């Protein structure tokens, strides 16, 4: 398997990190119980590792703003972060 995209979003509730698996009904997901602060890069790395993925070396998180209704600029902002990931290599003893 090649690289994939992991995304983290916040729509006013808890932060949610997931690995995008097109064509699959359930994506690997981690939710933080808190609404703030933003999960640190270290927290995201641990969450991805728990899902069996790692950030591709050299990849950095990018952030974008979206809204629930792009035609109305007074709707709440949805923050979305993304990074390129790959499956973690199995550790052999």
Backbone as a ProteinNet text record, in pm:
[ID]
protein_1_A
[PRIMARY]
XXXXXXXXXXXXXXXXXXXXXXXXXXXXXXXXXXXXXXXXXXXXXXXXXXXXXXXXXXXXXXXXXXXXXXXXXXXXXXXXXXXXXXXXXXXXX
[TERTIARY]
84.8	0	89.3	48.5	125.2	88.8	90.3	58.7	-91.5	-135.4	-274.7	-278.7	-397.2	-414.4	-483.1	-425.1	-491.1	-543.4	-661	-718.9	-764.1	-764.4	-814.3	-910.1	-1027	-1125.6	-1185.2	-1239	-1304.3	-1424.1	-1541.2	-1662.4	-1737.8	-1664.6	-1725.8	-1734.3	-1725.8	-1725.6	-1583.9	-1568.4	-1436	-1354.4	-1223.2	-1134	-1141.1	-1133.6	-1142.9	-1032	-954.8	-848.8	-888	-873.1	-910.3	-819.2	-804	-727	-827.9	-814	-908.6	-880.9	-980.4	-971.1	-1089.1	-1067.5	-1175.2	-1225.8	-1356.7	-1418	-1443	-1396.1	-1416.5	-1527.8	-1615.3	-1725.2	-1682.6	-1579.3	-1533.2	-1387.4	-1359.7	-1222.5	-1164.3	-1035.4	-971.3	-980.9	-1030.5	-1061.9	-1022.2	-976.7	-950.6	-1022.3	-1090.2	-1155.2	-1095.7	-1071.2	-1028.1	-1152.3	-1162.3	-1280	-1289.3	-1179.9	-1180.1	-1210.1	-1256.1	-1279.4	-1160.9	-1073.8	-955.1	-858	-734.5	-668	-653.3	-598.7	-573.2	-477.3	-504.8	-409.7	-270.8	-169.4	-32.5	11.5	120.7	176.6	212.4	266.2	300.8	175.3	66.2	-58.4	-111.9	-102.3	-147.7	-62.1	68.6	160.2	125.6	101.5	64.3	-70.2	-164.6	-296	-282.1	-203.8	-182.3	-114.2	-15.1	54.2	-43.6	-135.5	-235.4	-328.3	-342.9	-424.9	-344.3	-211.1	-125.3	-62.9	-53.8	1.1	108.4	186.3	286.6	292.6	332.8	349.5	468.1	451.4	559.9	673	798.5	909.1	907.6	919.9	921.5	784.2	678.5	543.1	509.2	434.6	392.3	240.1	182.3	38.9	4.5	-98.4	-149.5	-290	-325	-454.1	-535.1	-665.9	-756.4	-885.4	-952.5	-1082.5	-1190	-1299.8	-1416.9	-1536.7	-1653.9	-1774.1	-1884.4	-1980.5	-2091.6	-2172.5	-2172.9	-2241.9	-2148	-2075.4	-1976.2	-2035.2	-2164.8	-2227.1	-2267.9	-2253	-2290.1	-2169.6	-2106.8	-1982.8	-2003.5	-2126	-2150.6	-2170.8	-2160.8	-2173.8	-2043.2	-2049.8	-1928.7	-1819.5	-1697	-1580.3	-1553	-1518.9	-1476.1	-1326.7	-1246	-1101.8	-1066.9	-983.8	-941.5	-790.7	-722.5	-578.3	-556.8	-450.9	-422.1	-271.9	-235.5	-95.7	-90.4	18.4	37.6	92.6	31.9	71.7	93.1	151.5	170.1	150.5	120.2	109	243.6	238.2	360	416.4	546.2	612.7	605.9	582.2	576.4	714.8	715.8	840.1	863.6	980.4	1012.4	1104.2	1080.5	1160.7	1284.8
-117.1	0	123.3	225.7	348.6	444.2	572.1	673	702.9	755.1	792.2	930.5	982.5	1111	1090	1149.5	1156	1298	1310.5	1441.5	1452.5	1575.2	1603.4	1720.4	1707.5	1813.6	1852.9	1972.6	2027.6	2107	2063.4	2130.3	2191.7	2224.1	2283	2186.5	2057	1955.8	1908.7	1780.6	1722.5	1718.1	1715.5	1696.6	1551.3	1528.7	1394.8	1377.6	1270.1	1237.8	1107.7	1102.3	982	965.4	841	809.3	782.8	855.7	845.6	717.7	629.8	504.1	498.7	553.5	557.4	416.9	404	276.3	189.6	233.4	157.9	224.8	146.7	207.1	267.9	212.8	262.5	303.1	427.3	476.3	468.7	434.4	435.9	576.9	586.2	716.4	722.5	840.5	871.1	1001.3	1005.7	1128.9	1169.7	1298.6	1352.8	1404.3	1380.5	1421.4	1572.8	1641.5	1786.2	1862.2	1984.2	2070.6	2163	2179.5	2261.3	2222.7	2248.4	2306.7	2205.3	2253	2166.2	2055	1928.6	1821.5	1853.6	1831.5	1861.7	1764.8	1798.5	1709	1574.6	1577.2	1452.5	1369.8	1434.2	1361.6	1300.9	1375.2	1323.4	1206	1216.5	1106.8	980	993.3	876.8	818.6	905.4	858	781.4	835.5	765.6	631.1	628	501.6	399	443.8	354.4	297.4	371.8	325.2	242.8	236.9	159.4	238.7	371.5	458.4	550	608.1	707.7	815.1	933.7	1044.1	1012.1	1035.5	1013.7	1111.6	1063.7	1154.8	1279.1	1394.5	1521.6	1583.9	1507.1	1561.8	1652	1756.8	1848.8	1865.7	1894.5	1917.6	2048.5	2047	2169.7	2194.3	2320.5	2358.2	2435.5	2413.6	2489.1	2518.6	2622	2657.2	2618.4	2572.7	2542.5	2593.9	2583	2618.2	2521.9	2512.6	2421	2467.3	2597.1	2653.4	2754.8	2713.4	2803.3	2931.6	2933.7	3053.3	3155.8	3119.6	3211.3	3226.8	3345.1	3363.8	3381.8	3378	3389.8	3254.2	3144.1	3011.4	2975.5	2888	2851.6	2792.8	2824.1	2773.8	2629.7	2548.4	2410.6	2406.5	2371	2360.4	2218.1	2203.6	2071.7	2074.2	1977.8	1961	1831.3	1825.6	1705	1681.4	1553.8	1514.8	1380.9	1356.9	1230.2	1126.6	1007.3	899.3	771.9	675.5	541.4	439.9	315.9	213	198.4	177	155.6	18.3	12.7	-115.9	-197.2	-325.1	-413.8	-422.4	-416.7	-427.5	-576.3	-625.3	-765.8	-776.7	-878.1	-896.1	-975.8
0	0	0	-75.5	-83.1	28.2	-5.3	94.8	95.6	207.8	228	290.3	308.6	375.6	509.3	612.6	742.8	756.3	813.3	835.9	980.5	1028	1161.3	1146.5	1206.1	1191	1325.5	1324.5	1443.9	1394.5	1434.1	1389.7	1507.1	1612	1729.6	1846.4	1818.5	1923.8	1948.2	1969.3	1993.5	1864.1	1879.1	1764.9	1720.8	1590.5	1534.1	1430.2	1443.3	1347.2	1278.6	1147.8	1073	952.6	908.6	789	678.1	567.7	457.1	378.4	376.1	302	204.7	84.7	-13.4	-43.7	-54.2	-84	37.6	153.8	278.4	359.7	419.8	495.8	629.4	691.8	821.9	813	848	846.1	986.8	999.2	1131.7	1190.7	1312.7	1371.2	1518.4	1559.9	1700.9	1732.2	1846.7	1892.2	2026.1	2040	2168	2238.8	2366.6	2443.2	2458	2442	2463.5	2334.2	2350.1	2234.8	2210.5	2308.2	2293.8	2402.2	2392.1	2276.4	2163.2	2052.5	1937.3	1979.8	1942.5	1974.4	1917.2	1999.6	1956.7	1848	1781.2	1679.5	1743.2	1865.8	1934.9	1963	2005.5	2029.7	1900.3	1792.2	1662.2	1617.8	1639.7	1602.2	1680	1810.5	1892.1	1847.7	1815.2	1770	1638.4	1546.5	1419.2	1441.6	1530.4	1560.1	1615.6	1700.8	1755.6	1648.8	1539.2	1427.2	1327.4	1348.3	1258.7	1145.2	1161.4	1055.8	1113.2	1022.8	1060.9	953.8	994.2	900.3	810.3	681.9	586.1	619.8	623.5	655.1	565.3	628.6	556.4	536.7	560	544	662.4	636.3	741.2	735	849.3	856.2	786.4	703.8	642.2	695	709.9	765.6	663.7	666.8	581	656.4	613.7	669.5	570.1	621.2	540.2	619.4	564.3	639.3	600.5	686.8	658.6	539.3	515.4	399	334.3	230	168.7	110.6	88.2	30.6	135.7	264.5	372.2	464	460.4	536.5	686.1	733	876.9	944.5	868.9	929.9	1000.7	1102.4	1176.7	1086.5	1122.6	1049.9	1090.3	993.5	1016.5	985.5	1084.6	1063.2	1023.8	920.1	873.7	853.4	914.2	895.1	818.1	739	662	655.4	645.5	632.4	558.5	489.2	418.9	516.8	516.7	607	526.6	595.6	539.3	651.2	614.5	719.4	789.8	921.8	999.8	966.5	964.7	943	1070	1056.1	1172.9	1236.1	1368.3	1442.5	1472.1	1432.8	1459.6	1579.5	1657.5	1779.2	1752
[MASK]
+++++++++++++++++++++++++++++++++++++++++++++++++++++++++++++++++++++++++++++++++++++++++++++

